[in-house]
């Protein structure tokens, strides 16, 4: 009995000791939380005063787009400029602002670049806020834990943007979801997201879980069970935080059925989420004739162009295109020699990293002995892009799980027979039958791409023409006009909140 009482006394002493240690920590947490809440309230009031002063001075509501790389030439930038044009056409008294990190150019040069690359002109002037710390979202700054590093960096870059200009409506048009709570809860803004590609997805989790080596899962991680398990936990935790940040949106727009599925699973705001297909300049291409466009060679043979339109980023997988093209040249094609085929890689280079990647691809062409049949065309203007696409026999696309694929749509509108990756937007939304007839082809590795290219080239011109006609008819749903109508319909409720 005495021993039992002694044990009870010891347990009581331990509990009292633990409580004496925990209680100060609890008090400290409460005090720190109160201080943090007070500071956040003060910051919010300061930012609100800044917005009120600007409204009193300018007497116009403002919509700000967070697009640090707005001077790039990709599909995301085309969405940006079409969205701005739609807003300016609908709301005559709304001021448009773009947060950009393109410090080496002026606002006028950026708008001129949009006109040259996308054939888009703004009805009224656009204001630019130039951010000095864009390097914080560069992937090269974070060799490890890249997603987390870029997301934290985007918060600091978003803070710079918010302190420079407090808008009434904030639109994240590049996928920096972690800026949304900042602008909503500190800036007091209505926030909108246009999601091109989820930062993390269940497909990425499956790549890690299955230990599949890809551009976003290094070989040394895929080959190590422990590192794969750690990365799996990291991705799951990140996905939770990403979902919480994204759920702050008052309105969410996604660019495809594939993206919709992932965003609904992660952000869980179905009543505020809608598909808004990105704008594709299909009408510009529809004027081009659909007759066979092959060029005559001196030998009398036809020349077939296989054209790819994609920024030079690793996920676009230009290596697959080059390897499949080499395999195609190795085959004996009836009536076609090596000199009858050319691969044209058209794309934008955003930075030195992209330029280094192009050098690597050129080296691969030399290694595979196809350099004489592969052309690289970087940062081309729209007229040259149109010329290449309308003269192409095959429009090539190789990105795994491409969120949508504006380049695929442009190829179809221009009259090329599309050969796209069997995944993502091309599989679910674009290269789908039109009135029961095929609109293109899908593949997923070197062998299937080579087989499909050989099959397309072996077709009669009449057979190819029928596929091209089906494809062209099917892409009307991706026009600029359809995008503008869908975009304005989605954002209208948010604009109404601001007006009220």
C-alpha positions as CSV (number, residue, x, y, z in Angstrom):
1,X,0.0,0.0,0.0
2,X,2.9,2.3,0.9
3,X,4.5,1.6,-2.4
4,X,1.3,2.4,-4.3
5,X,1.0,5.7,-2.4
6,X,4.6,6.5,-3.2
7,X,4.0,5.9,-6.9
8,X,0.9,8.1,-6.9
9,X,2.9,10.9,-5.3
10,X,5.6,10.6,-7.9
11,X,3.1,10.7,-10.7
12,X,1.6,13.8,-9.2
13,X,5.0,15.5,-9.0
14,X,5.7,14.7,-12.6
15,X,2.3,16.1,-13.7
16,X,2.9,19.3,-11.7
17,X,6.4,19.6,-13.2
18,X,5.1,19.2,-16.7
19,X,2.2,21.6,-16.1
20,X,4.7,24.2,-14.7
21,X,6.7,23.8,-18.0
22,X,3.7,23.8,-20.3
23,X,1.7,26.7,-18.8
24,X,4.3,29.4,-19.6
25,X,4.5,28.0,-23.2
26,X,0.7,28.3,-23.4
27,X,0.8,31.8,-22.1
28,X,3.6,32.7,-24.5
29,X,1.7,31.3,-27.5
30,X,-1.5,33.2,-26.5
31,X,0.5,36.4,-26.2
32,X,2.4,35.9,-29.5
33,X,-0.9,35.1,-31.2
34,X,-2.5,38.2,-29.9
35,X,0.5,40.3,-31.0
36,X,0.4,38.7,-34.4
37,X,-3.3,39.3,-34.8
38,X,-2.8,42.9,-33.7
39,X,0.0,43.4,-36.3
40,X,-2.1,41.8,-39.1
41,X,-5.0,44.1,-38.2
42,X,-2.7,47.1,-38.3
43,X,-1.3,46.0,-41.7
44,X,-4.7,45.4,-43.1
45,X,-5.9,48.9,-41.9
46,X,-2.8,50.5,-43.4
47,X,-3.4,48.7,-46.8
48,X,-7.1,49.6,-46.7
49,X,-6.2,53.3,-46.2
50,X,-3.9,53.0,-49.2
51,X,-6.6,51.6,-51.4
52,X,-9.2,54.2,-50.2
53,X,-6.8,57.0,-50.9
54,X,-6.2,55.6,-54.4
55,X,-10.0,55.3,-55.0
56,X,-10.6,58.8,-53.9
57,X,-7.8,60.1,-56.2
58,X,-8.5,58.0,-59.3
59,X,-12.2,57.4,-58.9
60,X,-12.0,54.1,-60.7
61,X,-12.0,50.5,-59.6
62,X,-8.9,48.4,-60.4
63,X,-8.3,44.9,-61.4
64,X,-4.7,43.7,-60.9
65,X,-3.2,40.6,-62.6
66,X,-0.2,38.9,-60.9
67,X,1.9,37.7,-63.8
68,X,5.6,38.0,-63.1
69,X,6.5,36.7,-66.6
70,X,4.0,38.7,-68.6
71,X,6.6,39.4,-71.4
72,X,7.0,35.7,-72.2
73,X,5.5,34.2,-75.3
74,X,3.6,31.2,-74.0
75,X,-0.1,30.3,-73.8
76,X,-0.4,31.6,-70.3
77,X,0.5,35.1,-71.6
78,X,-2.1,34.8,-74.3
79,X,-4.7,34.1,-71.7
80,X,-3.5,37.2,-69.7
81,X,-3.8,39.6,-72.7
82,X,-7.2,38.2,-73.9
83,X,-8.6,38.5,-70.3
84,X,-7.4,42.1,-70.0
85,X,-8.9,43.0,-73.4
86,X,-12.2,41.4,-72.4
87,X,-12.3,43.4,-69.2
88,X,-11.5,46.6,-70.9
89,X,-14.2,46.1,-73.5
90,X,-16.8,45.2,-70.9
91,X,-15.9,47.7,-68.1
92,X,-15.0,51.1,-69.5
93,X,-14.3,52.7,-66.1
94,X,-12.1,49.9,-64.6
95,X,-8.3,50.4,-64.4
96,X,-6.1,47.4,-65.3
97,X,-2.8,46.8,-63.6
98,X,-0.2,44.0,-64.2
99,X,2.4,43.0,-61.6
100,X,5.4,41.9,-63.6
101,X,9.1,41.1,-63.0
102,X,10.2,42.0,-66.5
103,X,12.6,44.8,-65.5
104,X,14.5,45.1,-68.7
105,X,11.6,46.5,-70.7
106,X,9.0,49.2,-70.6
107,X,5.2,48.8,-70.4
108,X,4.9,50.0,-74.0
109,X,7.4,47.4,-75.1
110,X,5.5,44.6,-73.3
111,X,2.2,45.6,-75.0
112,X,4.0,45.8,-78.4
113,X,5.3,42.3,-77.8
114,X,1.8,41.1,-77.1
115,X,0.7,42.6,-80.4
116,X,3.5,41.0,-82.4
117,X,3.4,37.6,-80.8
118,X,-0.4,37.1,-80.3
119,X,-2.0,39.7,-82.6
120,X,-3.7,41.3,-79.6
121,X,-4.2,45.0,-79.1
122,X,-5.4,46.6,-75.9
123,X,-8.3,49.0,-76.2
124,X,-6.9,51.3,-73.5
125,X,-3.7,51.8,-71.6
126,X,-2.5,49.2,-69.1
127,X,-0.5,50.1,-66.0
128,X,2.5,48.0,-64.9
129,X,3.9,47.5,-61.5
130,X,7.5,46.3,-61.9
131,X,8.6,43.9,-59.1
132,X,12.3,43.8,-58.2
133,X,12.4,40.4,-56.5
134,X,11.1,38.0,-59.2
135,X,14.2,35.9,-58.6
136,X,12.4,34.6,-55.5
137,X,10.1,32.4,-57.6
138,X,12.9,31.1,-60.0
139,X,13.2,27.3,-59.8
140,X,17.0,27.6,-60.1
141,X,17.1,29.3,-56.6
142,X,15.8,26.1,-55.0
143,X,17.7,23.0,-56.1
144,X,15.8,21.0,-53.4
145,X,12.2,21.4,-52.1
146,X,11.6,23.5,-55.2
147,X,7.8,23.6,-54.9
148,X,8.0,24.8,-51.3
149,X,10.8,27.3,-52.1
150,X,8.9,28.8,-55.0
151,X,5.7,29.0,-53.0
152,X,7.3,30.8,-50.1
153,X,9.1,33.0,-52.5
154,X,5.8,33.9,-54.2
155,X,4.5,35.1,-50.8
156,X,7.3,37.6,-50.5
157,X,6.9,38.6,-54.1
158,X,3.2,39.0,-53.5
159,X,3.9,41.1,-50.5
160,X,6.1,43.4,-52.6
161,X,3.2,43.7,-55.2
162,X,0.6,44.3,-52.5
163,X,2.6,47.1,-50.8
164,X,3.2,48.7,-54.2
165,X,-0.4,48.7,-55.2
166,X,-3.6,47.5,-53.5
167,X,-6.2,46.6,-56.1
168,X,-10.0,46.0,-55.7
169,X,-9.8,42.7,-57.5
170,X,-6.7,40.5,-57.6
171,X,-6.3,37.9,-60.3
172,X,-3.6,35.3,-60.0
173,X,-3.1,34.3,-63.7
174,X,0.2,32.3,-63.2
175,X,-0.6,29.7,-60.6
176,X,0.9,31.4,-57.4
177,X,-1.9,30.2,-55.1
178,X,-0.1,31.1,-51.9
179,X,-0.5,34.8,-52.8
180,X,-4.3,34.5,-52.6
181,X,-4.6,34.5,-48.7
182,X,-2.2,37.5,-48.7
183,X,-4.4,39.7,-51.0
184,X,-7.7,38.5,-49.5
185,X,-7.0,38.7,-45.8
186,X,-4.4,41.4,-45.6
187,X,-5.3,43.4,-48.7
188,X,-9.0,43.0,-48.3
189,X,-9.3,42.3,-52.1
190,X,-11.7,40.1,-54.0
191,X,-9.4,37.3,-55.4
192,X,-9.8,35.3,-58.5
193,X,-7.6,32.4,-59.8
194,X,-7.1,31.2,-63.4
195,X,-5.3,27.9,-63.0
196,X,-3.3,26.6,-65.9
197,X,-1.7,23.7,-64.0
198,X,-2.0,22.6,-60.4
199,X,1.2,23.2,-58.5
200,X,0.9,19.7,-57.1
201,X,-1.4,16.9,-58.3
202,X,-2.4,13.3,-57.7
203,X,-0.4,12.4,-60.8
204,X,2.7,13.8,-59.3
205,X,2.0,11.8,-56.1
206,X,1.6,8.7,-58.2
207,X,5.0,9.3,-59.9
208,X,6.7,9.4,-56.5
209,X,4.7,6.5,-55.1
210,X,5.6,4.3,-58.1
211,X,9.2,5.5,-58.0
212,X,9.1,6.6,-61.7
213,X,12.0,8.8,-62.7
214,X,10.8,11.9,-64.6
215,X,11.8,15.5,-65.0
216,X,10.2,16.3,-61.6
217,X,11.4,13.1,-59.8
218,X,15.2,12.7,-60.0
219,X,16.7,9.2,-60.6
220,X,18.4,9.1,-57.2
221,X,15.1,9.7,-55.4
222,X,13.1,7.3,-57.6
223,X,15.8,4.6,-56.9
224,X,15.7,5.0,-53.1
225,X,12.7,3.8,-51.1
226,X,13.4,6.0,-48.1
227,X,13.9,9.2,-50.1
228,X,10.7,8.3,-52.1
229,X,8.8,7.9,-48.8
230,X,10.1,11.3,-47.5
231,X,9.1,13.0,-50.7
232,X,5.7,11.4,-50.6
233,X,5.1,12.9,-47.1
234,X,6.4,16.2,-48.3
235,X,4.1,16.2,-51.3
236,X,1.0,15.3,-49.2
237,X,1.7,18.0,-46.7
238,X,2.3,20.5,-49.5
239,X,-0.9,19.5,-51.2
240,X,-2.8,20.2,-48.0
241,X,-1.4,23.7,-47.7
242,X,-1.9,24.3,-51.4
243,X,-5.6,23.4,-51.1
244,X,-6.1,25.7,-48.1
245,X,-4.5,28.6,-50.0
246,X,-6.5,28.0,-53.2
247,X,-9.8,27.8,-51.3
248,X,-9.4,31.5,-50.5
249,X,-10.5,32.3,-54.0
250,X,-13.8,34.0,-54.5
251,X,-13.8,32.6,-58.1
252,X,-11.7,29.8,-59.6
253,X,-11.3,29.3,-63.4
254,X,-9.5,26.2,-64.8
255,X,-8.4,25.7,-68.3
256,X,-9.4,22.0,-68.9
257,X,-11.3,19.0,-67.7
258,X,-8.0,17.5,-66.4
259,X,-7.2,20.6,-64.4
260,X,-10.8,20.8,-63.1
261,X,-10.5,17.3,-61.6
262,X,-7.3,18.0,-59.7
263,X,-8.4,21.5,-58.5
264,X,-11.7,20.1,-57.2
265,X,-9.9,17.4,-55.3
266,X,-7.4,19.8,-53.8
267,X,-9.2,23.1,-53.3
268,X,-12.7,21.7,-52.7
269,X,-14.8,24.7,-53.8
270,X,-17.0,23.3,-56.6
271,X,-19.6,26.0,-56.3
272,X,-16.9,28.6,-57.2
273,X,-15.1,26.7,-59.9
274,X,-15.7,26.7,-63.6
275,X,-13.9,25.6,-66.8
276,X,-12.9,28.5,-69.0
277,X,-11.0,27.1,-72.0
278,X,-8.0,29.3,-72.9
279,X,-8.3,31.6,-76.0
280,X,-6.8,30.2,-79.2
281,X,-6.4,32.4,-82.2
282,X,-8.3,30.0,-84.4
283,X,-9.9,32.5,-86.7
284,X,-6.5,33.8,-87.9
285,X,-5.7,30.3,-89.1
286,X,-9.1,29.5,-90.6
287,X,-8.4,31.7,-93.6
288,X,-5.6,29.4,-94.7
289,X,-6.5,26.9,-97.4
290,X,-6.6,23.2,-96.5
291,X,-5.0,21.8,-99.6
292,X,-1.8,19.8,-99.2
293,X,0.9,22.3,-98.3
294,X,4.0,20.1,-98.9
295,X,6.9,21.9,-100.6
296,X,8.4,20.6,-103.8
297,X,12.0,19.6,-103.6
298,X,14.5,19.8,-106.5
299,X,14.2,16.0,-106.9
300,X,10.5,16.3,-107.4
301,X,9.7,14.8,-104.1
302,X,7.4,16.4,-101.5
303,X,8.8,17.9,-98.3
304,X,6.9,17.2,-95.2
305,X,7.3,19.5,-92.1
306,X,6.7,18.2,-88.6
307,X,6.2,21.3,-86.5
308,X,6.2,21.6,-82.7
309,X,5.0,24.8,-80.9
310,X,6.1,24.8,-77.2
311,X,8.2,26.8,-74.8
312,X,11.6,25.3,-74.2
313,X,10.9,23.9,-70.8
314,X,11.8,20.4,-69.5
315,X,8.2,19.2,-69.2
316,X,7.6,19.9,-72.9
317,X,9.9,16.9,-73.6
318,X,11.5,18.1,-76.8
319,X,13.9,15.2,-76.4
320,X,11.1,12.8,-77.2
321,X,10.3,14.6,-80.4
322,X,13.9,14.5,-81.6
323,X,14.3,10.8,-80.7
324,X,11.1,9.9,-82.4
325,X,12.1,11.9,-85.5
326,X,15.4,10.1,-85.6
327,X,13.5,6.7,-85.4
328,X,11.3,7.9,-88.3
329,X,14.3,8.8,-90.5
330,X,15.7,5.3,-89.8
331,X,12.6,3.7,-91.4
332,X,12.2,3.2,-95.1
333,X,9.2,5.3,-96.0
334,X,7.7,4.7,-99.4
335,X,8.4,7.7,-101.7
336,X,10.1,9.6,-98.9
337,X,13.8,10.1,-98.3
338,X,15.7,11.8,-95.5
339,X,15.7,15.1,-97.4
340,X,11.9,15.0,-97.6
341,X,11.4,15.4,-93.9
342,X,12.1,18.3,-91.5
343,X,11.4,18.8,-87.9
344,X,10.8,22.4,-86.8
345,X,10.9,23.3,-83.1
346,X,9.2,26.7,-82.4
347,X,9.1,28.1,-78.9
348,X,9.8,30.9,-76.5
349,X,13.0,31.2,-74.4
350,X,12.3,33.0,-71.2
351,X,15.7,33.1,-69.6
352,X,19.3,31.7,-69.6
353,X,18.1,28.3,-68.3
354,X,15.8,27.9,-71.4
355,X,18.7,29.0,-73.7
356,X,20.9,26.4,-72.1
357,X,18.2,23.8,-72.7
358,X,18.1,24.7,-76.4
359,X,21.9,24.2,-76.6
360,X,21.5,20.8,-75.0
361,X,18.8,19.9,-77.6
362,X,21.0,21.1,-80.4
363,X,23.7,18.8,-79.0
364,X,21.3,15.9,-78.9
365,X,20.5,16.5,-82.6
366,X,24.3,16.4,-83.4
367,X,24.6,13.2,-81.4
368,X,21.7,11.5,-83.2
369,X,22.9,12.8,-86.6
370,X,19.7,14.7,-87.4
371,X,21.0,18.3,-87.0
372,X,20.7,18.9,-90.8
373,X,17.0,18.1,-90.7
374,X,16.0,19.9,-87.4
375,X,15.4,23.7,-87.2
376,X,15.1,25.7,-84.0
377,X,13.0,28.9,-84.2
378,X,13.1,30.9,-81.0
379,X,10.7,33.7,-79.9
380,X,9.3,34.0,-83.4
381,X,6.7,36.6,-84.4
382,X,3.2,35.6,-85.1
383,X,3.4,35.8,-88.9
384,X,6.3,33.4,-89.0
385,X,4.5,31.0,-86.6
386,X,1.4,31.1,-88.9
387,X,3.5,30.4,-92.0
388,X,5.2,27.3,-90.4
389,X,1.9,25.9,-89.0
390,X,-0.1,26.4,-92.2
391,X,2.7,24.7,-94.2
392,X,3.1,21.7,-91.8
393,X,2.0,18.2,-92.4
394,X,2.1,17.1,-88.8
395,X,1.7,19.2,-85.6
396,X,3.7,17.6,-82.9
397,X,3.1,17.7,-79.1
398,X,4.8,15.6,-76.4
399,X,4.1,17.0,-73.0
400,X,2.9,14.4,-70.5
401,X,-0.3,15.7,-68.7
402,X,-0.3,19.0,-70.6
403,X,-3.0,21.0,-68.7
404,X,-4.6,22.1,-72.0
405,X,-2.5,22.7,-75.1
406,X,-3.0,25.9,-77.0
407,X,-0.3,24.9,-79.5
408,X,-2.3,21.7,-80.2
409,X,-5.4,23.8,-81.0
410,X,-3.4,26.2,-83.2
411,X,-2.0,23.3,-85.2
412,X,-5.5,21.9,-85.8
413,X,-6.9,25.3,-86.8
414,X,-3.9,25.8,-89.2
415,X,-4.6,22.5,-90.9
416,X,-1.8,20.3,-89.6
417,X,-2.6,16.7,-88.6
418,X,-2.1,16.7,-84.9
419,X,0.0,14.1,-83.0
420,X,-0.3,14.8,-79.3
421,X,0.5,13.1,-76.0
422,X,-2.1,10.6,-74.8
423,X,-2.8,12.5,-71.5
424,X,-4.2,15.7,-70.0
425,X,-6.0,18.3,-72.1
426,X,-5.2,16.8,-75.5
427,X,-6.7,13.5,-74.5
428,X,-9.8,14.8,-72.6
429,X,-10.7,18.0,-74.4
430,X,-8.9,18.6,-77.7
431,X,-8.0,15.6,-79.8
432,X,-11.5,14.0,-79.5
433,X,-13.8,12.8,-82.3
434,X,-15.9,15.4,-84.0
435,X,-19.3,14.0,-85.0
436,X,-17.8,10.5,-84.7
437,X,-14.8,11.2,-87.0
438,X,-11.1,11.5,-85.9
439,X,-9.5,14.8,-85.4
440,X,-5.9,13.7,-84.9
441,X,-3.7,11.1,-83.2
442,X,-2.3,10.3,-79.8
443,X,0.9,8.6,-78.6
444,X,3.0,8.3,-75.4
445,X,6.5,7.0,-76.2
446,X,9.1,7.0,-79.0
447,X,7.7,3.8,-80.6
448,X,4.1,5.0,-80.7
449,X,5.1,8.5,-81.9
450,X,7.2,7.0,-84.7
451,X,4.4,4.6,-85.7
452,X,1.8,7.5,-85.8
453,X,4.1,9.8,-87.8
454,X,4.7,7.0,-90.3
455,X,1.0,6.3,-90.5
456,X,0.2,10.0,-91.2
457,X,2.8,10.4,-93.8
458,X,1.7,7.2,-95.6
459,X,-1.9,8.4,-95.9
460,X,-3.2,9.7,-99.2
461,X,-3.7,13.5,-99.3
462,X,-7.5,13.0,-99.4
463,X,-7.4,11.0,-96.2
464,X,-5.3,13.6,-94.4
465,X,-7.6,16.3,-95.7
466,X,-10.6,14.7,-94.2
467,X,-8.9,14.5,-90.7
468,X,-7.8,18.1,-91.0
469,X,-11.3,19.3,-91.9
470,X,-12.7,17.5,-88.9
471,X,-10.1,19.0,-86.7
472,X,-10.7,22.6,-87.9
473,X,-14.4,22.3,-87.4
474,X,-13.9,21.0,-83.8
475,X,-11.7,24.0,-82.6
476,X,-14.3,26.7,-82.9
477,X,-15.2,26.1,-79.2
478,X,-11.7,27.4,-78.3
479,X,-11.9,30.7,-80.0
480,X,-11.1,34.1,-78.5
481,X,-14.7,35.0,-78.5
482,X,-15.7,31.9,-76.6
483,X,-13.0,32.5,-74.0
484,X,-14.0,36.2,-73.5
485,X,-17.7,35.2,-73.0
486,X,-16.8,32.5,-70.5
487,X,-14.3,34.6,-68.7
488,X,-16.6,37.6,-68.3
489,X,-19.4,35.3,-67.1
490,X,-17.2,33.8,-64.5
491,X,-15.8,37.0,-63.1
492,X,-19.0,39.0,-63.3
493,X,-20.1,37.9,-59.8
494,X,-16.8,39.1,-58.3
495,X,-17.0,42.4,-60.1
496,X,-20.5,42.8,-58.8
497,X,-19.2,42.3,-55.2
498,X,-16.7,45.2,-55.7
499,X,-19.3,47.5,-57.1
500,X,-21.6,46.9,-54.2
